Amino acid sequence: MLQSIHDKAKGWIAYVIVGVIIVPFALTGIYDYLQGGDKRVAAVVNGEEIPVQAVQNALVQLKQQFGGQLPEGMDDALKSNALESVINQTLVQQTIRDGGYRASNQEVADAIAAIPVFQKDGKFDKATYENFLKMQWRDPAEFEMQVRTDLSQQQLRNAVLATAFLPKSEAEQYQVLRNQQRELEVFTLKLADFQTQVQVTDEQIAQYYEQNKASYMTDERAQLAYVELKRADLAAQVSVDEAALKTWFETHADAYAEPEQRMVSHILVGVDDPAKDADAKKRIDALYAEIQAGTRTFEAIARADSDDKIAAEKDGQMGAIVAGDWGAEFEKAVFALNAGETSKPVKTEAGYEIIRVTEIKPAQPKTFEESRAAVEADYRKEQAEQAFLDKGEVLGRVVYEQDGDLAPAAKETGLTVQQTDWITPVQGQGIAANDKVRAAAFSEDVLKSGKNSEVLELEDGNAVVIRVVNHEPAAQKPLDTVREEIRTALLAQEARKLTAQKGAELLKQLTTAQSWAALTASGLGAETAVEKPGLIGRTDAKLSPEIVQQAFAMTHPAEGKATWGSVALGNGDYAIVALKSVKAGDAALGADAEAIYSQSTGGRELEAFLKGLRDAADVETHPENL
């Protein structure tokens, strides 16, 4: 575990990391134990396999934006989004490894210390940090490695964003367009005024019904019986006594000791291209020769010549190094040095480095009393995991052997058979809010063959077995039950057509007449019904977004004339727009405008960078496995 976490927070980093805290990094448990893990892959990126589980984890994070349940019809879209997100992250991570990007221990410590949930009285509290992770069933080393990965990714992204540049002249042109105003006049034909002019016959309704029968079906639905195994319940049931805890502590004492730390500084010459390896070696040797000759100090060279620019700002200081946090070659070099020693140039995962160990802090053992809270949490977790495994094995065996009933499995595991409300293939509550549960419920074996499902692992780490107890197949709704629904839809459809038709005819007349006087002649309205909002901007809320968008897409009017256009509105109305004049916007660039253009340009640069990685990569996707 990182021991150099200190009490000062570093602001914005907390917002970068906060998502890591909310969502579990990996969802493992009974399914992995019983099935040996899901071996299917969702994609292969440059030869690196992305497991289905990684995409499912990303999907969980996306689903949280919708309260844990996907909006109807968005399942496939979000799965595709999650897959693309994980592919992009993999490409970025590969680039990080190849380019030698890495966050130092001190940066990771600062980032974690800045997270409010780990603080007491505005300062980082180690006990709060450790207890939080234990409650979330998370390993500190894994969590800290994830933070390091996220910070390293952010370094790469920031490096790309920093290259974004927009000349002032172009920014001013954007500002002129952004601040441009247009003088409009608008007349709107109302859908409601034309609804009484359309009629729908019974024959039209019947024809529409026959052509769209699939749209008028009842939902297939089912009710499920289920047995749920919860890891948290098992942890709460673990019996704890002092003797057991002390025995555990004696067996695992090393895990609770403060590990040895080495304060390290380095000079890095990165190797981002194997073809440049010889040049990098020549450069690091020259820098080392200067140190040996005394012509320049280690610190001066680290500041001016090291490719680790973050450490360079601190004379090459990387902070505390703990075994297991870094690459094998780098750690081998670090732990071969005594305090005060400087290495010769060594080849590491990042390139060529000169490494100096400035201080060694020996490992510090802890007493049982100092570690008791952590020991009890670990003991409960281990016992719960074992109980979860044992009960899971029994559950999986019994539901398979007696696949027509859940009662035997519930009896042998001490669990209770419960029942859901009606669910459909795309919607459900409780355990049925989970995609896996609904997919299993409507599968061939469970639904049609009447068997118990296999053990299903839910996103929260629990496990469940289901069976269908009631089922209603999808059925055709009779015409009489949907007649009025169809009539309403057809009336609206025909009224929209008539409104748009009349609007198009009126537009021709107005374009020719160049005056709203043509309204009276058309019989569709009076000039008094014309809205005259005057000058509007691109983000003006005086008019509907559709009208504003149409107005700013129209050509500039000629002297003494108006440019005429039209747009069908989302509610079925039809708007005629007269563009009277265009007023150029102010070109002055304020701080906010510069920031907006800089962010926009940076965003496009980053998007292009990711697209470049994707275009150059060998990517093979398997969406059928999701």
N, C-alpha and C positions, 0 to 999 in steps of 0.2 A: 504494500500500500504506500502511496506517496506520503511522506512525513514532512515535507517542506511547505505544506499548506499554511498560509499565514492569515492574519486578521484583516488585511486590507482588500476590499473588493475592487474590481476593475471595470465596473459599469456595463458597457454594451456587450461584453463577452457573455454576461449572464443570459442575455436574450438569445444569443446564438445557441447556448447549451440547454435552455429551459425545455425545449422539445424532447431532449434526451431523457429528462427526468420523468416526463409525463407518460411516455410510452415505453413498455418493456423492449429490450433489444432483441431478445430471442424467446420464442415460446416453445419450451420443451416440456416433456412430461410423459404421461402414460403411453401416448401413441408411439413415442420413440422407443420406450421400453419394450412394448409388445410387438411393434412392427420393425424394430431396428432403425427407426427414423424414416421419414419420407425420402426415398432415394431419387425421386423424380426431379428433373431440372426444369426450370422455367425458361432458361436461356443459357447460351454458352458465349462468353465474350472474350475474344482473343485467347480461346482455349481454356478460360476459367469458367467453371460451372457455377451458375446461380441456382441454388436450391429453391424449390417451390415455396418453402417456409419463409424465405427472405421476402418474397413478393407478398405472401399472405400477411407478414408483419407490416409491410408498407400499406397494404390495403386496410389493415386495422386502423392505422393512423388517419387515412383518408376518411374512413367511416366515422371516426370520432367527430368529424366536422358536421355530420348529419345526426348526431345523437346516438351513434352506434348502429344505425340501420340505414341501408341505402335507399334513396328515393326510388320509386318504381321506375324501371326502365334504365337505370343508371348502372346496373351491376356490371355489365360487360365493359362499359366506358371506363369505370373506375378501375377495374382489373387491368385494362390496357394502360391506364395512366400509371398505376402502381408498378407495372412491369417496366415501362419506359423510365420511370424514376429510378428504379433499382439498377437498370442497365447504365444510366447516366452516372449514378454514384460509383458503380464498379469501374467505369472508364476513368472517372476522376481519381479514384483510389489507385488504379494502375499507373496513372500519370504521376501521382504523388510518389509512389514507390520508385518509378523510373527516374524521377527528377530529384529525389533526395529531400523532398519537403518533409519536415517533421517538427512538431511542437515540442518544446523543451519541457522538462519536468516542472520548472518554475511557472511556465505559461499554463500548464494544466492545473497546477496548484492554485494559481491566481484565478483561473476561470471557475473552478469548483468553489473556491472561497467566496466568489462574488454571487453565488446563487442564493437568493433569500431564504429558501427552505432549509438551508444548512446553517443558518445564522441564529444567534441569540444576542439580543441587544445590539444588533447591527454588526456583529462580528462573527466570523466563522467559528463554529463549535464542533469539534471533532466527534464528540459523543453523539450529537444530533445527526451528524453525517453518517456515522456507522449504523446507528439504529434505524435511520430512514432506509438505508440500503437493505438491511436485514428484513425489515417489514415488507420490502418489495421483492424479496427473494433474489437479491442481486449480489454478485460477487464484486467487492471493491476494485480488484485488479481489472476485472472486465469492464466495469463502469469507467474507470480512469482511462483504460485503453480506448473506449468509445469516445470519451471527451478528447483524448489526444488525436484520434482520427478526425473528429469534427473540426478541431482547431487547424489541423494540417490541411484539410479540405478548404477551410476558410482562407488559409494563407494562399493557396493556389487561386481561389476565386478572386481574392483581393488583388493578387498580382495581375490577373487578367483585367479586372475592373480599372486598375490604376493605369493601364495602357490606353484607356478610352480618351479621346481628345476630339473636341468640337471647336473649330475655329470661331473666333468671335463674330466674324461676318455672317457665318451660317447660323449661329445662335441668334443673332439679331434678326435674320430673315425669319427664323422660326417664331421669334417674339412678335414680329409684325403680323404674321399670319394668326398667331395665337390670340392677339389682342384686336384683330380685325372685327369690325361691326357691320351689320347689314340692316338696311331699312326694309321692313316687310309690311305687306298687307295680306290678310288671309281670309278666305271665305270657305266655310266648311259645310258640305252636304251631309246631313245627318241620316244615318242608317234608319233610325226610327221613322223618318218621314216617308220612307219607301216600303216599309214592311207591310203596310196596308194595301200596297199596290201589287203584291205578289200572292199567288195562291199555289197550294200544293194539293194534288189530287190523290185519292187512295191508290190509284195505279202507280203513281210516282213513288209513293211510300212503299208499296209492295215490291216494286222493282229495286229500289234502294236496299231494302231488307234482303232480297235474294242475292244482290251483288256484294253485300257486306255482312253476311251471316256470321263470319268469324268474329266480328266486333260485338256481337250480341249473344255472348255465351256467359253462363254463370261460371264463377271461378271454381276450379277443382279444389277441394279442401279435405283436410284430414284432422283428426284428433289423435294425439300421441300419448302413450304411457311411457314413462322413462324412469331410469334409476341414475342418480347423479352422484359422482364421487368428487368431493371437494378437499383439496389439499389443506386449505385453511382450517377446515373443521378437524382434520386429523392432527394438525399442529396444536390446536387448542386442547385436544384430548390427551396429549402426551403427558405422562406422569413424570415429574421431575423431582429428584432428591439430591442432596448435597454430595453424597457418595458417588452417584453416577456422574455428576458434573465434574467432580475432582478427578475422577478416572479419565473422563474425556479430556480435561485440561492437560493431564500428565501425558496423554498420548499425543496431543496436538499442541504442546507448549510452544513449539517453534512458530506456529501460525500466529500467535498472539504477541510475539516479540517485535520490538522495533527493529527492522532489518538494517544491516550495515548500509551507510550512505557514503557516497564519495562526491565531494564537490569538484566539479570538472569544468575546465575551460578548453576550448578547442579552436583550431584554425581549419577551415574546410575548403577544399577545392573540389567542387562537385563534378561528377562525370555523368552528363546527360546523354552522351552518345559514345558507344564503345570505340568508335573510330578516333575519338579525341582522348583516349585513355593515356596515350604516351605524352601528349602535351600537358595533361593534368599532372602526371607524375613528374615531369620536368619542372613544372611550376612549383609544386609543393617542395621538391628537393631544393630549389633555389631559395624559397622562403625559410626553410630549415637551416640552410647554410648561413643566412643572414643572422638568425638567432644564435647559432653556434659561434659566429665570428664576433657577435656583440655589436654589430652595426645598427641593428634595430631590435627593439624589445618584442617579446611575444605579444604583449598587449597592443603595441602599435601596429603590428602586422595583422592581428585579429580585427582591429578597428578598420583598417584600410583595405585589406586584401581577402578576408574570409568571405566565402560565398554564403555563409549563414549570417544574413544581414541582421537578424533579430539579436543573436548572440553578440554580433559585432558591436552593437550599441552598448554592450556591457563588457567591453574588452575581451570578448570571447567566452564569457561565463555562461554556462548552460544550466547551472543550478545543481541540485542533488541528483545523483544517479543511483538507482536501486536495481539490483540484478533482476532480470526478467522483463524490464520495461523497454529494452532496446534490442537492436539487432545483435546477433551472436558475435560477429567480427568486432563490432564496436565495443561490446562489453568485454570481450577477451582482452582487448588492448587496455581498457580502463582498469580492469582488475589485475592486470599484470604490473601496475605501477604502484610505487609507494608514495606516501604523501610528499609533495614537493618535487616529484619527478616529472619530466617531460619526455614523451615518447619520440622516437624517430618517426618519420612519415609512415603511416600504415594505411593499407587498403581496407575500407569498410563498405558497408551497404550504401553509404551516401556518396562515396568517392574516395579521395585521399585526405587524411586528417593528421594533424599534429595535436596530440592530446596531453593535457597537463592536469594532474590531480593535485589540488591545492590543500585538501583536508580530507581525512577519513574519520567518520563517526562510527565506532564499533556498534554492532547489534546490541540492543538493550532488552534483556528478558523482562517479562512482566510477571507479577504474582497472580495467583488465582483470584484474590480479592479485587485486584485492579482490572482483571479481565472478566469478572463473573457475568456481567450483563451480556457481553459478546459470546461468552461460552454457552450460556443458557440459550440464546437465540440460535447459535449454530447447532447445539444439541437438539433443540426442538425441530429445527429444519431437517437435520439428518434423520431423526426418528420419523418425522412426518413423510419424508421422501421414501423411506423404507416401507412404511405402512401403506403409502400410496401405491408403491410398486407391488407389494404383497396383495393388497385388496384388488388392485387392477388386474393382476394375473388371475386371481380367483374369478373376478367379474368376467374377464374375457373368456375363460375356460367354460364357465357355467352357461353363459348366454349362447355360446356356440354349441355346447352339448345338448342343451334344452332350448332350442331356438324358437319354440312356439309360445314361450311364457317368460315374463320377467320375474315372477314371484320367487322361483328357486334361487336366482342370482341375488335378489334382494335379501333373502333369508340368510344365505351363506356369508354375505358381506356386512350384514347388520344395517343395510340401507332401506329406504322406503320407496315403494313404487308411487310415482306421482303422475299427474295427467295435465296436459296442456289444454288450452281453449282451441277452437278451430284455427287452423293455419292454412296458408296457400303456398304454392311453390315460391312465391316472391315476398311473402309477408308473414310475420309471426311475432309473438311476444315471448318474453322469458328466454328459455334455451332456444326456442324456435326463431329468435332474432338472428341466430347464427346461421351463416350460409351452409355450413357442413351439415347441420341438423336437418335443414329443409331439403337439401340435396339427397341425404340418406332417406328421409321420410318418403320421398316420391321416387325412390329408386326401384328397380325391378324386384330385387330380393325382399325388401321391406314392405313395399306397397302391394305388389301383386302376389308374391309368394308367401306373405304373411310372417316372415322371419324376423327375429331380433336383428338389430343393426350390429355392426362391429363396435368396438369401443371407440368413441369419437372424442378427440381432444378439442376443447373449446379455447377461444382466444385467451381467457383469463387463467389458463392452466388447469382447469377442472376437466373431468372426463364424464361422458354420459353414454348410456345405451338406450335406444328407443325402439318402439314398435308401434305400428298403427292399430288403433282400436276402433276407429270409425273413419269411414271414407265416403265422400260424395264426389263422383266424377263430374267433370265439366259437362254442362247440358245446354242445348239450344234454348234460348229464351223464345217463347211464342211471340208471334208478330203482335198480337193484341196487347201484350205487356209492354212493348217498346214502341207502339205506334205513335204516341204523342211525343216521345223522345225524338223519333225520326222526323216527325212533322216539324218540330221546333228547329231541328238541325237544318232541314231543307229550306224552311222559311228564311232562316238567317243566311243560308248559302245563296239563295236566289235574291234576297234583298241586297247582299253585298255586291252581287253581279250587277244589279240594276243601278245601285248607287255609283259604282265605278263607271258604268256605261254613261250615265248622265253626266258624271264629272268629266269624263273624257270629251264629251260633246261640248260641254260648257267651256272647257279649256281652249278648244279650237276657236270658239266664238270670241273669247276674251283676247286671245293672241292676235286675232285679226283686228278687233275693235280697239285694242290698247286702252280699254276703259271698262270700269265696273258697270257702266250703264248697260252693258250687254246682259247683265243679270236680270234686269226687269224684263227685257225683251224675251229672255229664255223662259220666263215664268218659274224659275227655280229659286228666286229670292230677290231681296232688295239691297240697294247699296248700303243701307243703314245696318245690315247684318255683317258687313265687312269689318273684321278686326284690324286695328291699326296700332300695333304695339310699338312702332317706331324702330329705333336702332336696337338690335339684340346682339349678344356675343355668342360664342360657340357653346358656352356652358349655361346660357340663360335658361331660367325655369319658367319664363312667361308663357312659352308655347311647348307643345309636346316634343319629345326628342326626335320623333320622325320628321316633324316639320322643320325643326332647326337643322337637322342633318341634310334635308333636301335643299334648304335655303343656301347652305354653304357649299353645296355641290353645283349650284347653278352658275352660269356664266355671267360676267359683269354686264349690267344693262348699258345699252347705247345711250348717248345724250338725248334727253327728252323722252325716252321710252322706258318701259319696264321689261324685265325678263320674266316670262310666265312658266310656271311648272306645277306639278301636282304630285300627290303622294297618298296612297291608301293607308289609313291608320289602323292600328291593331284592333280597335273596337268596331271596325266596319265602316266608320265614317270616311269621307273622302275630302281632302283639303286641296284648294287651289291657292297657290302662292304667287304673289306678285313681288318680285325683287325690284325695289325702286332705286336704291343706291348702295354703294359700298364705301365705307370709311376705313382708311388704312389704320393699322394699329400702331401703338407706340413701340419704338424699337429699343427703348432703354431697358437694360438688363439689370434687374435687382438681384440680390443674393439668392432669393427663393427661386427665381427663374433660372439662374445659372446652375443651381443644385438640381433642379428638375431636368434640365438638358443633359447635365453631366451623368445623372443616374440613368436617364433614358439611353444615352450613348453607351454607357457602361453595360447596361442590360443587354443591348444588342451585341456588343462585343462578346459578352459571356455566352449569349445564345449561339453566336457564330463559332465560338471556341468549342462548345459542346457538340455542335453539329459537325465541326471538323473532326473531332475525336470519333464521332459515330461513323462518319463517312470513311474514315481511314481504318476503322476497326472491322474485325471479322465477327459478326454477330449472328447467332442462330437462335431464333425464338421458338418456344413451345407453349403457346397460349392454351393449347388443348389440355395441358396438365394442371391448369389453374382451377 
